[in-house]
Structure formats: C-alpha cells, structure tokens
Amino acid sequence: MIIQTNYKGYCFRSRLEARWAVFFDALNIKWEYEKEGFSFGNNISYLPDFWLPELNIWAEIKPESFSEEEKLKCRLLAKETKKDVLEVVGLPENKEYKLVMYQYFEKDNYDWYGILDYKILSPLIDKKEINYWIDNAIIKSKSARFEFNNA
C-alpha cells in the first residue's frame, strides 16, 4: 500500500521515498525531491524522485523491479541531462544497485554499484568509515517514524 508521507516539509508520494530521504540525510547527502520534470517527446514525460547535487546523479526509487518503460525513462533522463541515474529498488540495504550511465544510454548497459559505494561517496565519506556510515544510515531509514512528522 502506498502511503503519502511528510518529512522535512515535503509530501513524499510514498513512505519508501521518505525512507530514502532519511537515508540520504543520515549520510549528509544533500537531496532535492522531484526537482524538475522532463518531456522527451512521443508523449513520454518523467519526474525523477531525487536529484543528489553533490554526487551529480539522479535517483529513482521503486518498490519492485523497474518496468521496461521505467528503464527507458531512466535512459532518456541520463541522455537528456548527461547525468547518471541510480535505479533503486526497495528499502535501503547494503546491496548493489544499477547506475545508468549517460555515456551508454542507447544500450541496456549499466554499471553495478554497492549502495552508494566508495566510487560514488568518495567525495563525502572517508573510505575506511564507509561501511559504518552506510549501516548507520540503513538503521535510521528503517526505524524512522513518520506518524507525527518527526523522523
């Protein structure tokens, strides 16, 4: 069930998106929610979930696997903006996620990254401490309570 959720003054379309905002906050990653919409022609429009300006990537959050249409939108977003797109499925976990790289937008070609691993987070977190910070952020995102807007 999708539950609209308020967090930090934003009304997220789902509790899952709000949990990812908590995760990003726990890692001190700046985020912008639904920053900008795009129209790609052929009646294809798209409003990505997150823009992560310090990491220079988009993040799209889904509860289950991306459909072919959703994958196409991620590739078009990467091509249009010349920015990579992180395809995130489910709650924050210390697992691999797909990164759609804009250089390869015409192919269904992805790089796999651990959850915002060292290659992505290196400007923000010391390599020796990354697992501690990621594990802590996962715990915070899963234990956040939104009922009273005080996650």
C-alpha positions in Angstrom: 0.0 0.0 0.0 1.3 3.4 -0.9 1.1 6.0 1.9 1.9 9.6 1.2 4.4 10.7 3.9 5.5 14.1 5.2 9.1 14.5 6.1 11.1 17.8 6.4 8.4 19.8 4.8 8.0 17.6 1.8 5.0 15.4 1.0 6.5 12.3 -0.5 4.4 10.1 -2.7 5.3 7.1 -0.7 6.8 6.1 2.6 9.6 4.3 0.7 10.7 7.6 -0.9 10.6 9.3 2.6 12.8 6.5 4.0 15.4 7.1 1.2 15.3 10.8 2.2 16.1 9.8 5.8 18.9 7.5 4.5 20.4 10.4 2.4 20.2 12.7 5.5 22.0 10.2 7.7 24.8 10.2 5.2 24.7 14.1 5.0 23.9 13.8 1.3 22.1 16.8 0.0 18.9 15.9 -2.0 16.2 17.7 -3.8 12.9 15.9 -4.1 11.1 15.9 -7.5 13.3 18.9 -8.6 12.4 19.0 -12.2 10.1 17.3 -14.8 11.1 16.3 -18.3 9.4 15.8 -21.6 11.1 13.5 -24.0 8.7 13.6 -26.9 6.3 10.8 -28.0 4.1 11.7 -25.0 6.9 10.5 -22.6 7.2 12.7 -19.6 9.1 12.0 -16.4 9.5 13.4 -12.9 12.6 11.8 -11.2 12.3 11.2 -7.5 15.7 12.7 -6.3 18.5 14.9 -7.5 21.7 14.4 -5.5 23.6 17.6 -6.4 26.9 16.7 -4.5 27.0 13.3 -6.2 25.8 14.8 -9.5 23.3 11.9 -10.1 19.6 11.3 -10.2 18.0 8.6 -8.0 14.7 6.9 -8.9 13.0 4.8 -6.2 10.7 1.9 -6.9 9.2 -0.7 -4.5 9.7 -3.5 -7.1 11.7 -4.1 -10.3 11.7 -1.4 -12.9 9.4 -2.0 -15.9 10.7 -1.6 -19.4 9.0 1.8 -19.7 10.6 2.9 -16.4 14.0 1.7 -17.6 13.5 3.6 -20.9 12.7 6.8 -18.9 15.9 6.4 -16.9 18.0 6.0 -20.0 16.3 9.1 -21.6 16.9 11.1 -18.4 20.6 10.1 -18.5 20.8 11.1 -22.1 19.0 14.4 -21.8 20.8 15.6 -18.7 24.1 13.9 -19.2 23.9 12.7 -15.6 23.9 9.2 -14.3 20.7 7.7 -12.9 20.7 5.4 -9.9 17.9 2.8 -10.1 16.9 1.9 -6.6 14.6 -1.0 -5.8 13.2 -1.3 -2.2 14.4 -0.1 1.1 17.9 1.0 1.7 20.1 -2.2 2.0 23.8 -2.7 1.7 23.5 -4.3 -1.7 24.2 -3.4 -5.3 22.0 -1.1 -7.4 22.1 -0.2 -11.0 23.7 3.0 -12.2 22.5 4.0 -15.7 25.5 5.8 -17.2 24.6 8.5 -19.6 27.5 7.6 -21.9 25.8 4.3 -22.7 22.2 5.4 -22.9 21.4 3.6 -26.1 22.2 0.2 -24.7 20.6 -1.5 -21.7 24.1 -1.1 -20.2 24.6 -0.5 -16.5 27.4 -0.4 -14.0 26.6 -2.1 -10.7 27.5 -0.3 -7.5 27.2 -1.3 -3.9 24.7 1.0 -2.2 26.3 4.4 -3.0 29.7 2.7 -2.6 33.1 4.3 -2.4 33.3 5.2 -6.0 30.2 7.4 -5.6 30.6 8.6 -2.0 34.3 9.2 -2.0 34.0 13.0 -2.1 31.8 12.8 1.1 32.9 9.9 3.3 36.3 8.5 4.2 36.8 5.1 2.6 37.7 3.5 6.0 34.5 4.6 7.6 32.0 4.0 4.7 30.5 0.7 6.0 29.9 2.2 9.4 28.1 5.2 7.9 26.1 3.2 5.4 25.0 0.7 8.1 24.0 3.5 10.4 22.0 5.2 7.6 20.2 2.0 6.9 19.2 1.6 10.5 18.0 5.2 10.7 15.9 4.9 7.5 14.2 1.7 8.6 13.5 2.9 12.1 12.2 6.4 11.2 8.6 7.1 12.4 6.6 9.5 10.3 3.3 9.5 12.1 4.0 12.8 13.8 6.4 14.3 11.2 9.4 13.8 13.5 11.6 11.3 11.7 
